[in-house]
């Protein structure tokens, strides 16, 4: 399978996924431009602006907020606790990285900083990649686990209190 065939396959898969959104279907009808090309063009423009630091901080932080916020809201309305843990972990890691970034003023030390941060944020935010779990288990868990492990920890007590509060009271 050639590169062109694989690219066409990915474009058709993306087009099929984008067909779920009526607004994009209407845009395609009105403009006669395939919705997949509109989305890919906007994505390329977004990345171009980040790469050349045209509003890089704002664009990266927006991506780091909007995608996970959507999935977090979805998790809050689902009955599964697995996705709750996944998104809670994301927000803890994202907050930690944001505070660390502002403390060291990383943007002045690294060329193309926002490009690398954008790739990191996407890797962490997309559920398919599991990037947040890698960052958490590799860096934050070893450092902070001694403060939060064991049944007598604050986190365990707060979790049991929250579980108790969620149970209906018998009368």
C-alpha positions as CSV (number, residue, x, y, z in Angstrom):
1,X,0.0,0.0,0.0
2,X,1.6,3.3,-1.1
3,X,1.7,6.5,0.9
4,X,-0.9,8.0,-1.3
5,X,-3.3,5.1,-0.7
6,X,-2.8,5.3,3.1
7,X,-3.4,9.0,3.0
8,X,-6.6,8.6,1.0
9,X,-7.7,6.0,3.4
10,X,-7.1,8.2,6.4
11,X,-8.9,11.1,4.7
12,X,-11.9,9.0,3.9
13,X,-12.0,7.7,7.6
14,X,-11.8,11.4,8.8
15,X,-14.6,12.3,6.3
16,X,-16.8,9.5,7.7
17,X,-16.2,10.7,11.2
18,X,-16.9,14.4,10.3
19,X,-20.2,13.3,8.7
20,X,-21.6,12.9,12.2
21,X,-21.7,16.7,12.6
22,X,-24.7,18.4,10.8
23,X,-23.0,21.8,10.9
24,X,-20.1,20.5,8.9
25,X,-22.4,18.8,6.4
26,X,-24.3,22.0,5.9
27,X,-21.0,23.9,5.4
28,X,-20.0,21.4,2.8
29,X,-23.3,21.9,1.0
30,X,-23.2,25.6,1.1
31,X,-19.5,26.1,0.0
32,X,-19.0,23.0,-2.2
33,X,-15.7,22.4,-0.4
34,X,-15.4,19.0,1.2
35,X,-15.6,19.2,5.0
36,X,-12.5,17.1,5.4
37,X,-10.4,19.7,3.5
38,X,-11.9,22.5,5.6
39,X,-11.0,20.8,8.8
40,X,-7.5,19.8,7.6
41,X,-6.9,23.3,6.3
42,X,-8.0,24.9,9.6
43,X,-5.8,22.4,11.5
44,X,-2.8,23.2,9.3
45,X,-3.4,27.0,9.8
46,X,-3.7,26.4,13.6
47,X,-0.4,24.5,13.6
48,X,1.3,27.1,11.3
49,X,0.3,29.9,13.8
50,X,1.7,27.9,16.7
51,X,4.9,27.0,14.8
52,X,5.6,30.7,14.1
53,X,4.4,31.8,17.5
54,X,1.5,33.9,16.2
55,X,-0.6,33.7,19.4
56,X,1.2,30.4,20.3
57,X,0.5,30.6,24.1
58,X,-3.2,31.3,23.6
59,X,-3.6,28.6,20.9
60,X,-1.8,25.9,22.8
61,X,-3.6,26.7,26.1
62,X,-6.9,26.7,24.2
63,X,-6.2,23.2,22.7
64,X,-5.1,22.1,26.2
65,X,-8.4,23.2,27.6
66,X,-11.1,22.6,25.0
67,X,-10.4,19.0,24.0
68,X,-10.1,17.8,27.6
69,X,-13.0,19.9,28.8
70,X,-15.2,18.2,26.2
71,X,-14.1,14.7,27.3
72,X,-14.3,15.7,31.0
73,X,-17.9,16.9,30.6
74,X,-18.7,13.6,28.8
75,X,-17.1,11.7,31.7
76,X,-19.1,13.6,34.3
77,X,-22.3,12.5,32.6
78,X,-21.3,8.9,32.2
79,X,-21.6,6.3,35.0
80,X,-18.1,4.9,34.5
81,X,-15.4,5.9,37.0
82,X,-12.5,5.0,34.7
83,X,-13.0,8.0,32.5
84,X,-13.4,10.2,35.6
85,X,-9.9,9.1,36.8
86,X,-8.4,9.6,33.4
87,X,-9.6,13.2,33.2
88,X,-8.8,14.0,36.8
89,X,-5.3,12.8,36.1
90,X,-5.1,14.9,33.0
91,X,-6.1,18.1,34.9
92,X,-3.6,17.4,37.7
93,X,-0.8,16.9,35.2
94,X,-1.8,19.9,33.0
95,X,-2.0,22.1,36.1
96,X,1.4,20.9,37.3
97,X,3.0,21.5,33.9
98,X,1.4,25.0,33.6
99,X,2.7,26.0,37.0
100,X,6.2,24.5,36.3
101,X,6.2,26.3,32.9
102,X,5.5,29.7,34.4
103,X,8.0,29.2,37.2
104,X,10.9,28.4,34.9
105,X,9.8,30.8,32.0
106,X,10.4,27.9,29.6
107,X,9.3,29.9,26.6
108,X,12.5,32.0,26.7
109,X,14.8,29.0,27.0
110,X,13.6,26.8,24.1
111,X,13.2,27.6,20.5
112,X,9.8,26.5,19.1
113,X,8.6,25.9,22.6
114,X,4.9,26.2,21.8
115,X,5.3,23.7,19.0
116,X,6.7,21.1,21.4
117,X,4.1,22.0,24.0
118,X,1.3,21.7,21.5
119,X,2.5,18.2,20.6
120,X,2.8,17.3,24.2
121,X,-0.7,18.7,25.1
122,X,-2.3,16.8,22.2
123,X,-0.5,13.6,23.2
124,X,-1.7,14.0,26.8
125,X,-5.2,15.2,25.9
126,X,-6.2,12.6,23.3
127,X,-7.7,9.5,25.0
128,X,-6.2,7.2,22.4
129,X,-2.6,8.0,23.3
130,X,-2.7,7.7,27.1
131,X,0.0,10.3,27.3
132,X,-1.2,11.8,30.6
133,X,-0.9,8.4,32.3
134,X,2.7,8.1,31.1
135,X,3.6,11.6,32.4
136,X,1.8,11.0,35.7
137,X,3.3,7.6,36.4
138,X,6.8,8.6,35.3
139,X,7.2,12.0,37.0
140,X,4.4,13.0,39.4
141,X,3.5,9.6,41.1
142,X,7.1,8.8,42.2
143,X,7.5,12.3,43.7
144,X,4.1,12.7,45.4
145,X,3.1,9.1,46.2
146,X,4.6,9.2,49.7
147,X,2.2,12.0,50.6
148,X,-0.9,10.2,49.3
149,X,-0.5,6.5,49.8
150,X,-1.9,4.4,52.5
151,X,-5.4,4.1,54.0
152,X,-4.8,7.0,56.5
153,X,-4.0,9.5,53.8
154,X,-6.1,12.6,53.2
155,X,-7.0,11.5,49.7
156,X,-8.3,8.1,51.0
157,X,-10.3,9.8,53.7
158,X,-11.8,12.4,51.3
159,X,-12.6,9.6,48.7
160,X,-14.5,7.5,51.3
161,X,-16.4,10.6,52.5
162,X,-17.4,11.4,48.9
163,X,-18.5,7.8,48.4
164,X,-20.5,7.9,51.6
165,X,-22.1,11.2,50.6
166,X,-23.2,9.8,47.2
167,X,-25.0,6.8,48.7
168,X,-28.7,7.4,49.4
169,X,-29.5,7.7,53.1
170,X,-31.8,5.0,54.5
171,X,-34.7,6.2,56.5
